[in-house]
């Protein structure tokens, strides 16, 4: 059965381009193209679309308000069409908080050609969003006031995620204490968004969260997010760990790649790593997690029921890479337990 898609955008050009892409894609069916939220509301009731592509910037009622009402009244998988600006990045991340599954950055110049160039990605994301587990947005997480009962510097927490991962990562970090082990995070996200995402994580977490710049020494109580256009690698430097950024080719189809991060940790830290794979499409991170498990690292995967897209964790579980399969709501607590278990005899 074809995936029914409703396009909502105030730009007639964008509506036309998206309609052409959807019409030509096998397995997709365009059921309507709405210029504003009022027309979109009627089309949602009339056509019951499987996926909505939604512009953020619209007259009368903007996309965020429409999304907020939609997710409360009739939760539907939504793919946001975002403007790549500072304001656009903030609004895009807010849309993910409100329940949107994923987003596509709208080209800043040459919109018509840019959208056509993005056609394969648009089709792939619509297909992914259609399979996603839609949830009503949860309350803002409460930052943990707990403390881990050790302060060793050799332990590292590594987190990888993709579709649905922005909110999953925020939920995990918000449940971790401020003296947690140094944390390295790779979330599939295009350049221009990761610096804003890091700031939002920092506001929600007791840890200090920053976008990695390269050369940093990993410190307890700090979390480092891979920038959207580079792989993040951890290297051993004497008694310390340091971050290296790599602008090379995509790995497992992604840059930044979770596999690239985890595989660097096999050599750099081995059994001192606690690795976590959260919601996401595809298999990035599974091979790296499997190699970490083989050298004695502790490995955790998010369970199917709490994933927006059960792709990356599923691949790792099927590979035998997961020591523990845990729901998102319990992940932070289980990680704290693991830190405490590993903390006995830690180097200060």
C-alpha positions, 0 to 999 in steps of 0.5 A, a space after each residue: 500500500 502506498 504511503 499517503 503524503 500531505 505537503 504543507 508549505 506556503 511556497 507554491 514553488 516548494 509545493 510544486 517541487 515536492 509534489 513532483 518528487 512524491 508523484 514520481 517515487 514508487 510507493 508514495 502517493 501525494 494526497 494534497 498540497 496545502 499553503 497554510 495550516 487552515 487548509 492543512 487541517 481540512 486535508 488531514 481530516 479528509 485524507 488521513 495522511 501517513 506522512 506530512 511534510 511541514 514548513 516551519 515558516 508559514 503565515 497565519 499559523 506557523 508550522 510549530 503551532 500547527 505541529 503542536 496541535 496536530 500531535 495532541 489531536 491526531 499524532 501523525 509522522 511529520 517531516 519538517 522542511 527547515 531553513 538553515 539559519 540560526 533561527 531555523 536550527 532553533 525552530 527545527 530542534 523545537 519541532 523535534 521536541 514537539 513530536 516531529 520525526 525528522 527534518 530536511 534543511 531547505 537550500 538557502 540558494 537555488 531552492 528549486 535545484 537544491 530540492 531536486 538534488 535532495 530528491 533521493 534524501 527526501 524520498 528516503 526520509 519520507 519512507 523512514 518517517 512513515 515507519 516511525 513510532 509516533 509519540 505525543 511529546 513528553 514533559 521536559 526532562 528534569 536534570 538529575 541531582 544524583 552523583 556517581 560515587 567515583 571520579 575516575 578519569 579513564 571511563 568514557 560513555 559513548 552515545 550514538 543515535 540517528 532518527 529520533 535521537 535528539 530527544 532520546 539523547 536529551 532524555 539520557 543526558 538529563 538523567 545523568 549526574 554532573 560528575 558522570 564520566 566524559 561523554 562523546 556523542 555522535 548524532 546524525 545531523 547536518 552541519 549548521 544544527 549541531 552547535 545549536 543542539 549542543 547548547 540545548 543539551 547543555 541547558 537540559 543536562 547537569 553536565 557541560 555539553 559542547 560541540 567538539 572543536 578538536 584537540 579537547 582533553 576528555 574530562 568527567 562531567 563534560 559531554 562532546 557532540 560531533 559536529 555535523 560535517 566531521 567524524 569525531 575520533 577519540 585518541 589516547 594521548 599519554 594518560 589522557 584521551 583527546 578528540 580528533 576531528 576527521 573530515 574524510 569520507 562517509 562511513 556506513 553512509 554517514 558523516 559523522 559516523 557512530 561506527 567511526 567513533 566507536 571503532 576509535 574507542 576500541 583502541 583508545 579505551 577498550 574495556 573502559 568504555 560504556 557504549 550506548 546505541 539509541 533510536 535510529 534508522 540503518 545500522 551505523 554503530 552496530 559493527 563498532 559496538 560489536 568490536 567494543 564488546 569483544 574487548 570488554 566494553 559494556 554495551 547498551 541498546 535502546 529497546 524496540 518499544 521505546 525507539 522512534 525507529 528501531 534500526 541501529 539498536 536492532 542491527 547491534 542486537 542481532 549482531 550480538 553486540 548488546 550486553 543490555 537492552 533497555 527502555 529509554 526511560 530506564 537508560 540513564 539509571 542503568 548507565 549510572 549503575 554501570 558507572 558505579 560498578 565499574 568505578 571501584 578502583 578507578 584511577 583519579 
